Amino acid sequence: MKAAVITFPGSNCDRDLAVAFEQAGAQVSRVWHKETRLPDGLDIVGIPGGFSFGDYLRCGAIAARSPIAQAVTGFAERGGHVLGICNGFQVLLEMGLLPGALLRNAQLKYICKPVGLRVETTQTPFTSAYEQGSVITLPVAHHDGNYTASAETVAQLEAEGRVAFRYTENPNGSVNDIAGIVSENRRVLGMMPHPERAFASIHGSTDGRGLFDGLIGAFAPA
Ligand SMILES: NC(=O)CC[C@H](N)C(=O)O
């Protein structure tokens, strides 16, 4: 599997995401946001967590207008896989690759703690290594993780089985306890919790590893 990880000024999980991809067996390129092209032959683009452009304006809004953004959008529109974690999820919403928005947490506080997540569907390349309905623990670290969307959009996400992960105890006020969603073609995943921070036993949980293992499996030569 060939992966690229984008770095914006203020990204702080780009290296962690690259290491997780690498340790799962991927070949990883690091791409600075000022690039206008992605490397050839990519299977997946990772948009990491952090505080791109200092979270000025809305989180992710400036990053979504970076030079590399058009290349990422084009890649996704051609059926490429994209994984956005935390700030990466915020960027994907601002790019319009996923529906809805992430508001300030309901309690207006930054939250940094492990949370329980139910795997709601295994019918995505990101979740295929998990068991349907299993509960995993991943850390969250955000102040704008309160997912919202119109009632029609939420109903559509639910009806199409596009909620990938749901909080077992809602930490931020997200509608329907939504922690992560996929695009209509199921190849773009945005999620607030951090699987790359629960990858190795030294992290205290390895529950995030399944996401990377699932991806490697999805791109394994037949
Ligand atoms: N860890 C992160 O990616 C932080 C995301 C975002 N900037 C927030 O605090 O909501």
The ligand as an SDF file (V2000), in Angstrom:
LIG
                    3D

 10  9  0  0  0  0  0  0  0  0999 V2000
   -5.9060   16.8230   17.9600 N   0  0  0  0  0  0  0  0  0  0  0  0
   -6.4530   17.5290   17.0070 C   0  0  0  0  0  0  0  0  0  0  0  0
   -6.3750   17.2240   15.8240 O   0  0  0  0  0  0  0  0  0  0  0  0
   -7.1180   18.8130   17.4030 C   0  0  0  0  0  0  0  0  0  0  0  0
   -8.1760   19.1860   16.4210 C   0  0  0  0  0  0  0  0  0  0  0  0
   -8.7250   20.5870   16.5020 C   0  0  0  0  0  0  0  0  0  0  0  0
   -7.7820   21.5410   16.1630 N   0  0  0  0  0  0  0  0  0  0  0  0
   -9.5070   20.7710   17.7660 C   0  0  0  0  0  0  0  0  0  0  0  0
   -8.9390   21.0520   18.8080 O   0  0  0  0  0  0  0  0  0  0  0  0
  -10.6830   20.5860   17.7140 O   0  0  0  0  0  0  0  0  0  0  0  0
  1  2  1  0
  2  3  2  0
  2  4  1  0
  4  5  1  0
  5  6  1  0
  6  7  1  0
  6  8  1  0
  8  9  2  0
  8 10  1  0
M  END
$$$$
